[in-house]
Amino acid sequence: KEFLSVQVHPDEAYAQAAEGDHEKAESWYILHAEPGAELIAGCSTDDVDALRAAAADDTIGNRYGKRVEMHEGDFILIPAGTMHALGPGIFAVEIGSFGNTTYRLCDWGRGRELHVEKAKKVIVNYTPEEIEKLRFSKADRRDPELLAACDKFTVRKYDISGDKHISVGEDSFASLT
């Protein structure tokens, strides 16, 4: 119904050094999206003072969040360091790695703690072209089952109408949703 908090997760090196944690990468498979529904994936500034000021008045998401329109069946990978938030009108399945560290930059006036100083140390500013490479529409997929493969996880989508055998490697596990 409304934007989730705008947040960023640190990469492995920073998560280990600063938090004793692991990197968190995540992804979203869009089950439903209202017409014009958007999410935030990326930050449009590396000006720390501007981020600090926008955090003070809770406008980071509106002022510096890179908006990406999403549709049913789309998929987006959110690497560690990417400022992000799901937007209103989107219902998604989230798949992610095991890190637990989240730095919140904007909570849209809900009053929860913000972590701007830590967040500014881990934000990666992607170009619009790099952001577009993170988003996969149904038409973009060469392998219709493979949604993403990164060093933290692989995401596949199967349309199942009967039995399906899924192999999992010896050092892996599978989560079926």
N, C-alpha and C positions, 0 to 999 in steps of 0.2 A: 504493500500500500504506500510505502514511503522509502526513501533511500536508507540503506543500512549505514552504519558509521563508516567514514572514510578512514582507511587504515593501510598499513604497510607492514610486511614481515621482513626480518633481516635475512641475509644470506648465511651460509654455513659458518664462515669464518667469524663474522660479527656475532652471530647467535652463540657460538661456542665461547668466544672471548668475553662478551658482555653479559650473557645470561645463563651460560652453562646449558644451553639448549641446542636444538638443531634448526636448520633452515626450514622454512615453510613455503612451499610452492603450492598453488592450488589451481583448480580449473572449474569451470562451470559448463554443464550441458543444459541448454535451455529447453525445458519441457513445455513452457508456455510463455508467450510475450504479447502483451497488448500492443496494438499499433503504435509505433513511435517510441516504444520502451527503450531506455538507455541504461547503461552502466558506466561507471568510471573505471578506466584502465590507463593509468599514467598521470604524470604531473607536468604541467606546462611551464614551470619555472624552476630554476635552481637558486633563486634569490631567497636566502635564508630569512632576511628581514621581512620580505613580503609574506613568506609562509607564517612567520611568527605573528605578524599583524592579522593575517586572515584567520589564524587559529584563535586569536583573542576575540574576534567577533563571529567565529564559527562559520566562516564563508569559504574555507579552502575548497570544498567540493564544487561550489558554484564558480569561483574565480579561477581555480587552477586545475580542476579535474578534467582530464581528456575524456570526452563523452564518446561512447561507441553504441550505435544503434544495434539492437539484437532482435532476432526472430526465432520462432519455434524451430528447434533442430540445430541451431547454431551452437558453437562450442568456442570457448576462449580459455587460453592458458594464461595464468597470472604468475609469472616467475617471482621469486623473492626480490624485494626492492621495488615492486610495482605498486604505486598508490592505487587503491581500488575500492569500489563499493557497488553492490547490486542496487539497481534502481527500482522504482515502483513499476508495477505491472509485469514483473518478471518472476517466474517460478522456475527454479533451477535445482539440479543435483550438483552438489559440490564434491569434488574429488581432490584430495590434497595429500601432502607428505606429513610426517609426524611432528614437526616443530609446533611449539605452543606459544611462541612469543609474537604478540601483536602490539603495534604502536598505533594508537588512534590519533588522527589529526583533526577530525571534525565529527561531531556527534549531532549536528543539526539542532542544537539547543536542548538536548535531552539531559545535559548536566553530568555525564560521566567523565571520568578523568581523561585528559588528553596527554599525549606523549610526544610533543612536537620536537623537543631537543633531540631525543633519541631517533625519532623518525627521520629527521633531516640528515642524519648520518648514514642512512641506509637507502634512501630513495634513489632510484635510477630514473633519469629522464629520457624516455624513449621518444624517438621521432614518430610522427604520424604513420610513416611507412612501417616502422618496426612494430607499432601497436597493431596495425592491420595484419601483419604476419602472425600475430598471436591469435587472431580470430579466424575461425573456420566456418564457413557457411556450408549447408548441405551440398551446394553445387561445386565447392572448392575441393572436395575430397577425392583423391585418386583411389585410395583404398577406402571404400565406404564404411568399413568396420573400425579402422584406426582413426581415433580422434586426436591423440597426442602421445608422443614418446619423448620423455625427457630423462635426465639422469635420476630423478626421484620416483617416477611412476610412469606407467603406460595406461592409456585409457582406450578401451574399445567399446563400440556399441554394436550389439547384436540384436537383430529382429528375430525373435524366436516364436515360432508357431507350433513347434513340436519339441522333440528332445534335442539337446545340444551338448556335445562334449567339449569341455574347455580344459586345455592343458595348462598347468602352472609349473614353472621351473622349480627345481629343488630348493633354491634359496629365496623363493618368492611366496607370496600368498595372493589370493584373489578375493575381492569383495564384490559381490553381485548385488546390484540395486535394481 
